[in-house]
Amino acid sequence: MALFIRDETVDALASELQKATNAPTKKDAVKQALENELKRVGEKRPMRERLAASQALAAKMGPRDPNFDMKAFLDEMWGDI
């Protein structure tokens, strides 16, 4: 789906951003600006919300093995036994 900029002010801002970022096209400049804004807004979310997906994945994995020896695992993996 195409994005048409009909507002002169928005078009001027897109051109200015294109020049400032050396983007090949206005479309690329607008895309980069939107991605950056989504990232910025996402970073404002509380830490608890940002970590929810990681916590859900860890919960799916089940409880940790209290007998797991990370050093022995890494030594074996790297052949340092």
TORDRENLUM-498757 format. One record per atom (N, C-alpha, C, O): atom name; residue number from 1; residue in one letter; x, y, z. Coordinates in nm, 2 decimals. Each point is the difference from the previous one (the first is absolute). Layout:
<pts>
PT   atomo   num   residuo        x        y        z
PT      CA   NUM         a        X        Y        Z
...
</pts>
This chain:
<pts>
PT   atomo   num   residuo        x        y        z
PT       N     1         m     0.08    -0.12     0.00
PT      CA     1         m    -0.08     0.12     0.00
PT       C     1         m     0.09     0.12     0.00
PT       O     1         m     0.10     0.01     0.07
PT       N     2         a    -0.13     0.09    -0.15
PT      CA     2         a     0.08     0.12    -0.02
PT       C     2         a    -0.04     0.10     0.11
PT       O     2         a    -0.11     0.00     0.05
PT       N     3         l     0.21     0.08    -0.02
PT      CA     3         l    -0.02     0.11     0.09
PT       C     3         l     0.02     0.13    -0.08
PT       O     3         l     0.10     0.03    -0.05
PT       N     4         f    -0.21     0.05     0.05
PT      CA     4         f     0.01     0.13    -0.08
PT       C     4         f     0.00     0.11     0.10
PT       O     4         f    -0.09     0.01     0.09
PT       N     5         i     0.18     0.08    -0.10
PT      CA     5         i     0.01     0.12     0.08
PT       C     5         i    -0.06     0.11    -0.07
PT       O     5         i     0.06     0.05    -0.10
PT       N     6         r    -0.18     0.00     0.15
PT      CA     6         r    -0.06     0.11    -0.07
PT       C     6         r     0.01     0.13     0.07
PT       O     6         r    -0.03     0.11    -0.05
PT       N     7         d     0.08    -0.12     0.18
PT      CA     7         d     0.01     0.12     0.08
PT       C     7         d     0.14     0.06    -0.03
PT       O     7         d     0.10    -0.07     0.01
PT       N     8         e    -0.10     0.20    -0.05
PT      CA     8         e     0.13     0.06    -0.03
PT       C     8         e     0.10     0.01     0.11
PT       O     8         e     0.12    -0.02    -0.02
PT       N     9         t    -0.17     0.04     0.14
PT      CA     9         t     0.09     0.00     0.12
PT       C     9         t     0.07    -0.13     0.02
PT       O     9         t     0.12    -0.01     0.03
PT       N    10         v    -0.20    -0.10    -0.04
PT      CA    10         v     0.05    -0.14     0.03
PT       C    10         v     0.10    -0.03    -0.12
PT       O    10         v     0.10    -0.06     0.03
PT       N    11         d    -0.14     0.10    -0.15
PT      CA    11         d     0.09    -0.03    -0.11
PT       C    11         d     0.14     0.08     0.02
PT       O    11         d     0.11    -0.06    -0.03
PT       N    12         a    -0.12     0.18     0.08
PT      CA    12         a     0.12     0.08     0.02
PT       C    12         a     0.08    -0.07     0.11
PT       O    12         a     0.13    -0.01     0.00
PT       N    13         l    -0.19    -0.04     0.11
PT      CA    13         l     0.07    -0.06     0.11
PT       C    13         l     0.06    -0.13    -0.05
PT       O    13         l     0.12    -0.03     0.04
PT       N    14         a    -0.19    -0.05    -0.12
PT      CA    14         a     0.06    -0.12    -0.06
PT       C    14         a     0.12     0.03    -0.08
PT       O    14         a     0.10    -0.07     0.00
PT       N    15         s    -0.10     0.18    -0.08
PT      CA    15         s     0.11     0.03    -0.08
PT       C    15         s     0.12     0.05     0.08
PT       O    15         s     0.12    -0.04    -0.02
PT       N    16         e    -0.15     0.11     0.13
PT      CA    16         e     0.11     0.05     0.09
PT       C    16         e     0.06    -0.12     0.07
PT       O    16         e     0.12    -0.01     0.02
PT       N    17         l    -0.20    -0.09     0.02
PT      CA    17         l     0.05    -0.12     0.07
PT       C    17         l     0.08    -0.08    -0.10
PT       O    17         l     0.11    -0.06     0.04
PT       N    18         q    -0.15     0.05    -0.16
PT      CA    18         q     0.07    -0.07    -0.11
PT       C    18         q     0.14     0.05    -0.01
PT       O    18         q     0.10    -0.07    -0.01
PT       N    19         k    -0.09     0.20     0.00
PT      CA    19         k     0.13     0.07    -0.01
PT       C    19         k     0.09    -0.02     0.12
PT       O    19         k     0.12    -0.03    -0.01
PT       N    20         a    -0.19     0.04     0.13
PT      CA    20         a     0.08    -0.01     0.13
PT       C    20         a     0.05    -0.14     0.02
PT       O    20         a     0.11    -0.01     0.06
PT       N    21         t    -0.18    -0.09    -0.11
PT      CA    21         t     0.04    -0.14     0.03
PT       C    21         t     0.07    -0.06    -0.12
PT       O    21         t     0.04    -0.12     0.00
PT       N    22         n    -0.03     0.20    -0.11
PT      CA    22         n     0.05    -0.06    -0.13
PT       C    22         n    -0.07    -0.12    -0.05
PT       O    22         n     0.06    -0.09    -0.06
PT       N    23         a    -0.19     0.09     0.09
PT      CA    23         a    -0.08    -0.11    -0.05
PT       C    23         a    -0.02     0.01    -0.15
PT       O    23         a    -0.01     0.11    -0.05
PT       N    24         p     0.01    -0.23    -0.02
PT      CA    24         p    -0.01     0.01    -0.14
PT       C    24         p    -0.13     0.06    -0.05
PT       O    24         p    -0.01     0.06    -0.11
PT       N    25         t    -0.10    -0.09     0.18
PT      CA    25         t    -0.13     0.05    -0.04
PT       C    25         t    -0.08     0.06     0.13
PT       O    25         t     0.04    -0.03     0.11
PT       N    26         k    -0.14     0.11    -0.14
PT      CA    26         k    -0.08     0.04     0.11
PT       C    26         k    -0.07    -0.11     0.07
PT       O    26         k    -0.02     0.00     0.12
PT       N    27         k    -0.02    -0.10    -0.20
PT      CA    27         k    -0.06    -0.12     0.06
PT       C    27         k     0.09    -0.07     0.10
PT       O    27         k    -0.04    -0.04     0.11
PT       N    28         d     0.17     0.03    -0.14
PT      CA    28         d     0.10    -0.06     0.09
PT       C    28         d     0.01     0.09     0.12
PT       O    28         d     0.02    -0.06     0.12
PT       N    29         a    -0.02     0.19    -0.13
PT      CA    29         a     0.02     0.09     0.11
PT       C    29         a    -0.12    -0.01     0.09
PT       O    29         a     0.01    -0.01     0.13
PT       N    30         v    -0.13     0.00    -0.18
PT      CA    30         v    -0.13    -0.01     0.08
PT       C    30         v     0.00    -0.14     0.07
PT       O    30         v    -0.03    -0.01     0.11
PT       N    31         k     0.07    -0.10    -0.18
PT      CA    31         k     0.01    -0.13     0.05
PT       C    31         k     0.09     0.00     0.12
PT       O    31         k    -0.04    -0.06     0.11
PT       N    32         q     0.16     0.11    -0.12
PT      CA    32         q     0.10     0.01     0.11
PT       C    32         q    -0.06     0.08     0.12
PT       O    32         q     0.02    -0.04     0.11
PT       N    33         a    -0.08     0.15    -0.14
PT      CA    33         a    -0.06     0.08     0.10
PT       C    33         a    -0.10    -0.07     0.08
PT       O    33         a    -0.01     0.00     0.12
PT       N    34         l    -0.08    -0.07    -0.19
PT      CA    34         l    -0.11    -0.08     0.06
PT       C    34         l     0.06    -0.11     0.09
PT       O    34         l    -0.05    -0.03     0.11
PT       N    35         e     0.15    -0.04    -0.16
PT      CA    35         e     0.06    -0.11     0.07
PT       C    35         e     0.07     0.05     0.13
PT       O    35         e    -0.01    -0.06     0.11
PT       N    36         n     0.08     0.18    -0.12
PT      CA    36         n     0.06     0.06     0.11
PT       C    36         n    -0.10     0.04     0.11
PT       O    36         n     0.02    -0.01     0.12
PT       N    37         e    -0.13     0.07    -0.17
PT      CA    37         e    -0.10     0.04     0.09
PT       C    37         e    -0.07    -0.12     0.08
PT       O    37         e    -0.03     0.01     0.12
PT       N    38         l     0.00    -0.11    -0.20
PT      CA    38         l    -0.05    -0.12     0.07
PT       C    38         l     0.09    -0.06     0.10
PT       O    38         l    -0.04    -0.04     0.11
PT       N    39         k     0.17     0.04    -0.14
PT      CA    39         k     0.10    -0.05     0.10
PT       C    39         k     0.00     0.09     0.12
PT       O    39         k     0.01    -0.05     0.11
PT       N    40         r    -0.01     0.18    -0.13
PT      CA    40         r     0.00     0.10     0.11
PT       C    40         r    -0.12    -0.02     0.09
PT       O    40         r     0.01     0.00     0.12
PT       N    41         v    -0.13    -0.01    -0.18
PT      CA    41         v    -0.12    -0.02     0.08
PT       C    41         v     0.00    -0.14     0.07
PT       O    41         v    -0.04     0.00     0.12
PT       N    42         g     0.10    -0.10    -0.18
PT      CA    42         g     0.01    -0.13     0.06
PT       C    42         g     0.09     0.00     0.12
PT       O    42         g    -0.03    -0.07     0.10
PT       N    43         e     0.13     0.15    -0.10
PT      CA    43         e     0.09     0.01     0.11
PT       C    43         e    -0.06     0.07     0.12
PT       O    43         e     0.06    -0.01     0.11
PT       N    44         k    -0.16     0.09    -0.13
PT      CA    44         k    -0.07     0.07     0.11
PT       C    44         k    -0.09    -0.09     0.08
PT       O    44         k    -0.04     0.03     0.11
PT       N    45         r     0.01    -0.15    -0.17
PT      CA    45         r    -0.09    -0.09     0.08
PT       C    45         r     0.08    -0.05     0.12
PT       O    45         r     0.12     0.00     0.01
PT       N    46         p    -0.20    -0.03     0.10
PT      CA    46         p     0.06    -0.04     0.12
PT       C    46         p     0.09    -0.13    -0.02
PT       O    46         p    -0.04    -0.08    -0.08
PT       N    47         m     0.14     0.07     0.16
PT      CA    47         m     0.09    -0.12    -0.02
PT       C    47         m    -0.08    -0.13     0.02
PT       O    47         m     0.03    -0.10    -0.07
PT       N    48         r    -0.13     0.10     0.16
PT      CA    48         r    -0.07    -0.12     0.02
PT       C    48         r    -0.07    -0.05    -0.13
PT       O    48         r    -0.01    -0.11    -0.04
PT       N    49         e    -0.05     0.21    -0.04
PT      CA    49         e    -0.06    -0.03    -0.12
PT       C    49         e     0.10    -0.05    -0.11
PT       O    49         e    -0.03    -0.09    -0.08
PT       N    50         r     0.14     0.16     0.08
PT      CA    50         r     0.11    -0.04    -0.10
PT       C    50         r     0.05    -0.14     0.02
PT       O    50         r     0.04    -0.06    -0.09
PT       N    51         l    -0.03     0.02     0.22
PT      CA    51         l     0.05    -0.13     0.03
PT       C    51         l    -0.10    -0.11     0.00
PT       O    51         l     0.04    -0.12     0.02
PT       N    52         a    -0.17     0.15    -0.04
PT      CA    52         a    -0.10    -0.10     0.01
PT       C    52         a     0.02    -0.12    -0.10
PT       O    52         a    -0.02    -0.11     0.04
PT       N    53         a     0.06     0.14    -0.16
PT      CA    53         a     0.02    -0.11    -0.10
PT       C    53         a     0.11    -0.09     0.05
PT       O    53         a    -0.01    -0.12    -0.01
PT       N    54         s     0.12     0.18     0.06
PT      CA    54         s     0.11    -0.08     0.05
PT       C    54         s    -0.04    -0.09     0.12
PT       O    54         s     0.04    -0.11     0.01
PT       N    55         q    -0.11     0.17     0.07
PT      CA    55         q    -0.05    -0.07     0.12
PT       C    55         q    -0.09    -0.11    -0.03
PT       O    55         q     0.01    -0.11     0.06
PT       N    56         a    -0.10     0.13    -0.16
PT      CA    56         a    -0.09    -0.11    -0.05
PT       C    56         a     0.08    -0.11    -0.06
PT       O    56         a    -0.03    -0.12     0.02
PT       N    57         l     0.13     0.15    -0.10
PT      CA    57         l     0.09    -0.10    -0.06
PT       C    57         l     0.07    -0.08     0.11
PT       O    57         l     0.01    -0.13    -0.01
PT       N    58         a     0.04     0.20     0.11
PT      CA    58         a     0.07    -0.07     0.11
PT       C    58         a    -0.09    -0.09     0.08
PT       O    58         a     0.03    -0.11     0.04
PT       N    59         a    -0.16     0.15    -0.02
PT      CA    59         a    -0.10    -0.08     0.07
PT       C    59         a    -0.03    -0.12    -0.08
PT       O    59         a    -0.02    -0.11     0.06
PT       N    60         k     0.02     0.12    -0.19
PT      CA    60         k    -0.03    -0.11    -0.09
PT       C    60         k     0.11    -0.11     0.01
PT       O    60         k    -0.03    -0.12    -0.01
PT       N    61         m     0.15     0.16     0.03
PT      CA    61         m     0.11    -0.09     0.01
PT       C    61         m     0.00    -0.08     0.13
PT       O    61         m     0.06    -0.11     0.01
PT       N    62         g    -0.14     0.15     0.09
PT      CA    62         g    -0.01    -0.07     0.12
PT       C    62         g     0.11     0.04     0.10
PT       O    62         g     0.08     0.09    -0.02
PT       N    63         p    -0.09    -0.15     0.14
PT      CA    63         p     0.10     0.04     0.11
PT       C    63         p     0.14    -0.03    -0.04
PT       O    63         p     0.03    -0.10    -0.08
PT       N    64         r     0.06     0.18     0.13
PT      CA    64         r     0.14    -0.03    -0.03
PT       C    64         r     0.05    -0.12     0.08
PT       O    64         r    -0.05    -0.03     0.11
PT       N    65         d     0.15    -0.04    -0.17
PT      CA    65         d     0.06    -0.12     0.06
PT       C    65         d     0.10     0.05     0.11
PT       O    65         d     0.11     0.06    -0.04
PT       N    66         p    -0.13    -0.09     0.16
PT      CA    66         p     0.09     0.05     0.11
PT       C    66         p     0.14    -0.08    -0.01
PT       O    66         p     0.09     0.05     0.06
PT       N    67         n    -0.09    -0.16    -0.13
PT      CA    67         n     0.13    -0.08    -0.01
PT       C    67         n     0.08     0.04    -0.13
PT       O    67         n     0.10    -0.06    -0.02
PT       N    68         f    -0.15     0.15    -0.06
PT      CA    68         f     0.07     0.04    -0.12
PT       C    68         f     0.12     0.07     0.03
PT       O    68         f     0.00     0.10     0.07
PT       N    69         d     0.12    -0.14    -0.13
PT      CA    69         d     0.13     0.06     0.03
PT       C    69         d     0.04     0.07    -0.13
PT       O    69         d     0.05    -0.06    -0.10
PT       N    70         m    -0.07     0.19     0.09
PT      CA    70         m     0.03     0.08    -0.12
PT       C    70         m     0.15    -0.01    -0.04
PT       O    70         m     0.03    -0.01    -0.12
PT       N    71         k     0.06     0.01     0.22
PT      CA    71         k     0.14    -0.01    -0.03
PT       C    71         k     0.03    -0.13    -0.07
PT       O    71         k     0.07    -0.01    -0.10
PT       N    72         a    -0.12    -0.10     0.16
PT      CA    72         a     0.03    -0.13    -0.06
PT       C    72         a    -0.06    -0.01    -0.14
PT       O    72         a     0.06    -0.06    -0.09
PT       N    73         f    -0.18     0.12     0.07
PT      CA    73         f    -0.07     0.00    -0.13
PT       C    73         f     0.09     0.07    -0.10
PT       O    73         f     0.02    -0.05    -0.11
PT       N    74         l     0.03     0.17     0.14
PT      CA    74         l     0.08     0.08    -0.09
PT       C    74         l     0.13    -0.07    -0.03
PT       O    74         l     0.05     0.00    -0.11
PT       N    75         d     0.01    -0.05     0.22
PT      CA    75         d     0.13    -0.08    -0.02
PT       C    75         d    -0.02    -0.11    -0.10
PT       O    75         d     0.09    -0.02    -0.09
PT       N    76         e    -0.20    -0.05     0.10
PT      CA    76         e    -0.02    -0.12    -0.09
PT       C    76         e    -0.03     0.05    -0.14
PT       O    76         e     0.05    -0.05    -0.10
PT       N    77         m    -0.12     0.16     0.09
PT      CA    77         m    -0.03     0.06    -0.13
PT       C    77         m     0.12     0.04    -0.07
PT       O    77         m     0.01    -0.02    -0.12
PT       N    78         w     0.08     0.08     0.19
PT      CA    78         w     0.13     0.06    -0.06
PT       C    78         w     0.11    -0.11     0.00
PT       O    78         w     0.11     0.03    -0.05
PT       N    79         g    -0.13    -0.14     0.10
PT      CA    79         g     0.10    -0.10     0.00
PT       C    79         g     0.11     0.02     0.10
PT       O    79         g     0.11    -0.04    -0.02
PT       N    80         d    -0.14     0.11     0.13
PT      CA    80         d     0.10     0.03     0.10
PT       C    80         d     0.00    -0.10     0.12
PT       O    80         d     0.04     0.03     0.11
PT       N    81         i    -0.09    -0.15    -0.14
PT      CA    81         i     0.00    -0.10     0.11
PT       C    81         i     0.13    -0.07     0.01
PT       O    81         i     0.02    -0.09     0.09
</pts>
